[in-house]
Amino acid sequence: MRGNHSTNSVTTPVNTNTLSQQVYAHLRAGILDNSYSPGSPLPEEALAAQLSVSRVPVREALRRLSAEGLVVIKPRQGATVTELTSKQFLDAYQVREALEVLAVRLAVPKLTPEDLDQLDTLQEKMQSASAGDDPDAFFAANAEFHGFLVEKSDNGDLKSIYESLIDRMRRYQRPSLDLRGGMLQSIDEHAAILTAIREGNTDEASRLIAEHIHVPQGILEVELEEGEDIA
């Protein structure tokens, strides 16, 4: 990953930003696809050796990931991949619910017939994935469905906050699906949401998406009351 830099030129400094960006992109992708699972240590020296870079770009990348909430850096202990407790998972769901309700309220009045067709297509992809017992394809279509509505809200701050939150949550997709009752249950809930959206009923669509996201919250709340941590 190390670039080729001339040792004779004093006018072209080493582009550490480029190396840092590459290391950041590599680590971020690994964290999000669980190649670096929650709780995994991320030692600077080992990562630098693995990626053939100095420790400086690794340190810069870890700081960026820490600012995004994907990594925890502790003095004298180094960096580890963030783990979400059930309480943190519940907190994230509560914020996600508020964000998506706002996204629906902003997006529905602006949706074009083409947008509605795109949502139909994504719903069909979820149905096909369920029929083929393909959770990965289901998760991809599901994320695109929700992300599409956030995108159509046309609110940059909402989108930025939402994407950061989802990046932390998506590592727990399978437990989340188990909490809500499986793919078929989720598909039925999306179908109801889509019907309300097609009817232009913003209040009903907002209520339904809130209920949809709230399903796992109720189970997490019970688990927390019983003193368990299932995240």
C-alpha positions in Angstrom: 0.0 0.0 0.0 3.0 2.2 0.3 3.4 4.7 -2.6 6.6 5.2 -4.6 8.2 8.5 -3.5 11.4 10.0 -4.9 14.2 10.5 -2.4 15.9 13.1 -4.5 13.1 15.7 -4.7 12.5 18.2 -1.9 9.6 19.8 -3.6 7.2 16.7 -3.5 6.5 15.7 0.1 5.3 12.2 1.0 1.5 12.2 0.6 0.6 10.8 4.0 -3.0 11.8 3.5 -3.3 9.4 0.6 -1.9 6.5 2.7 -4.1 7.4 5.6 -7.2 7.4 3.4 -6.3 4.0 2.0 -5.7 2.6 5.5 -8.9 4.2 6.7 -11.0 2.8 3.8 -9.5 -0.7 4.3 -10.1 -0.8 8.0 -13.6 0.7 7.7 -14.7 -1.8 5.1 -13.3 -4.6 7.3 -15.2 -3.4 10.4 -18.4 -3.0 8.5 -18.3 -6.5 7.0 -17.2 -8.0 10.3 -13.7 -9.0 9.1 -12.7 -7.1 12.2 -15.4 -8.2 14.5 -16.7 -6.2 17.5 -14.2 -6.2 20.3 -11.3 -7.1 18.0 -8.0 -5.3 18.9 -6.5 -3.1 16.2 -2.8 -2.8 17.2 -1.0 0.0 15.3 2.3 -1.9 14.8 0.7 -5.1 13.5 -1.6 -3.2 11.1 1.3 -1.1 9.8 3.3 -4.3 9.1 0.3 -6.0 7.5 -0.5 -3.0 5.2 3.2 -2.1 4.5 2.9 1.4 5.8 4.3 3.3 8.7 2.3 3.7 12.0 1.5 7.3 11.2 -1.3 6.7 8.6 -2.6 3.8 10.7 -2.9 6.2 13.7 -4.6 8.8 11.6 -7.1 6.2 10.2 -7.9 4.9 13.7 -8.6 8.4 14.9 -11.0 9.0 12.0 -12.8 5.7 12.8 -12.9 6.6 16.5 -14.6 9.9 15.6 -17.2 7.9 13.6 -17.9 5.6 16.6 -16.5 2.5 14.9 -13.4 2.3 17.0 -12.6 2.9 20.7 -9.1 4.2 21.6 -8.0 3.9 25.2 -4.7 5.3 26.6 -2.0 2.6 26.9 -4.4 0.0 25.6 -4.7 1.0 22.0 -7.7 0.7 19.6 -10.4 -1.9 19.5 -13.5 -2.3 17.3 -16.5 -0.8 19.0 -19.0 -3.3 20.6 -22.6 -2.4 21.1 -24.3 -3.4 24.3 -28.0 -4.1 24.3 -28.5 -0.6 25.9 -26.4 1.0 23.2 -28.2 -1.0 20.5 -31.5 0.2 22.0 -30.3 3.8 22.0 -29.3 3.5 18.4 -32.7 2.1 17.4 -34.5 5.0 19.2 -32.5 7.5 17.3 -33.0 5.6 14.0 -36.7 5.6 14.5 -36.8 9.4 15.0 -34.6 9.9 11.9 -36.6 7.7 9.6 -39.9 9.1 10.7 -38.6 12.6 9.8 -37.2 11.2 6.6 -40.6 9.8 5.6 -42.3 13.1 6.5 -39.9 15.0 4.3 -39.7 12.5 1.5 -43.3 11.4 0.8 -44.6 14.7 -0.5 -41.6 14.8 -3.0 -41.7 11.3 -4.4 -42.2 11.0 -8.1 -43.8 8.0 -9.9 -40.3 6.8 -10.8 -39.4 6.9 -7.1 -42.4 4.8 -6.2 -41.4 2.3 -8.9 -37.9 2.1 -7.4 -39.4 1.4 -3.9 -41.6 -1.3 -5.5 -38.4 -2.8 -7.1 -36.6 -2.9 -3.8 -39.6 -4.6 -2.1 -39.6 -7.2 -4.9 -35.9 -7.8 -4.3 -36.6 -8.4 -0.6 -39.3 -10.9 -1.5 -37.0 -12.7 -3.9 -34.2 -12.8 -1.3 -36.6 -14.3 1.2 -37.9 -16.9 -1.2 -34.3 -17.8 -2.0 -33.3 -17.8 1.6 -30.6 -15.3 0.9 -30.2 -13.0 3.9 -27.3 -11.0 2.4 -29.4 -10.1 -0.6 -32.3 -9.2 1.7 -30.1 -7.0 3.9 -28.8 -5.2 0.8 -32.3 -4.5 -0.6 -33.7 -3.6 2.9 -30.9 -1.1 3.5 -31.4 0.4 0.1 -35.2 0.8 0.7 -34.6 2.7 3.9 -31.7 4.6 2.6 -33.7 5.7 -0.5 -36.3 7.4 1.7 -33.5 9.1 3.7 -31.9 10.3 0.4 -35.3 11.6 -0.9 -35.8 13.6 2.3 -33.3 16.0 0.7 -31.8 16.9 4.1 -28.0 16.7 4.2 -27.7 16.8 8.0 -30.3 14.0 8.4 -28.5 11.9 5.8 -25.1 12.4 7.4 -26.3 11.5 10.9 -28.3 8.5 9.6 -25.4 7.0 7.6 -23.1 7.2 10.6 -25.6 5.5 12.8 -26.4 2.8 10.3 -22.7 2.0 9.8 -22.5 1.2 13.5 -25.7 -0.8 13.5 -25.4 -2.8 10.3 -22.7 -5.1 11.8 -25.6 -6.6 13.9 -27.9 -7.2 10.9 -28.6 -10.9 11.7 -29.4 -10.4 15.4 -31.6 -7.5 14.4 -33.5 -9.6 11.9 -34.0 -12.3 14.6 -35.4 -9.7 16.9 -38.0 -8.6 14.5 -39.2 -12.1 13.5 -37.4 -12.9 10.3 -37.6 -11.8 6.6 -41.2 -12.5 6.0 -42.4 -10.4 8.9 -40.1 -7.5 7.7 -41.4 -7.8 4.2 -45.1 -7.6 5.3 -44.2 -4.4 7.3 -42.5 -2.9 4.3 -45.5 -3.7 2.1 -47.8 -1.7 4.5 -45.4 1.2 4.6 -45.2 1.2 0.8 -49.0 1.2 0.5 -49.3 4.3 2.7 -46.5 6.0 0.7 -48.2 5.3 -2.6 -51.5 6.7 -1.2 -49.6 9.8 -0.2 -50.6 9.3 3.4 -47.6 10.8 5.2 -49.0 10.4 8.7 -49.8 6.7 8.2 -46.4 6.0 6.5 -44.6 7.7 9.4 -46.6 5.7 12.0 -45.9 2.4 10.2 -42.2 3.0 9.8 -42.0 4.0 13.4 -43.7 0.7 14.4 -41.5 -1.2 12.0 -38.3 0.1 13.6 -39.7 -0.2 17.1 -40.3 -3.9 16.9 -36.8 -4.9 18.0 -36.7 -2.1 20.6 -39.5 -3.8 22.6 -37.6 -7.0 22.8 -34.4 -5.3 23.8 -36.3 -3.4 26.5 -37.6 -6.6 27.9 -34.1 -8.2 27.8 -32.6 -5.2 29.6 -35.3 -5.3 32.3 -34.4 -9.0 32.8 -30.8 -8.1 33.2 -29.6 -9.8 29.9 -27.4 -8.4 27.2 -28.1 -10.0 23.9 -26.3 -7.6 21.6 
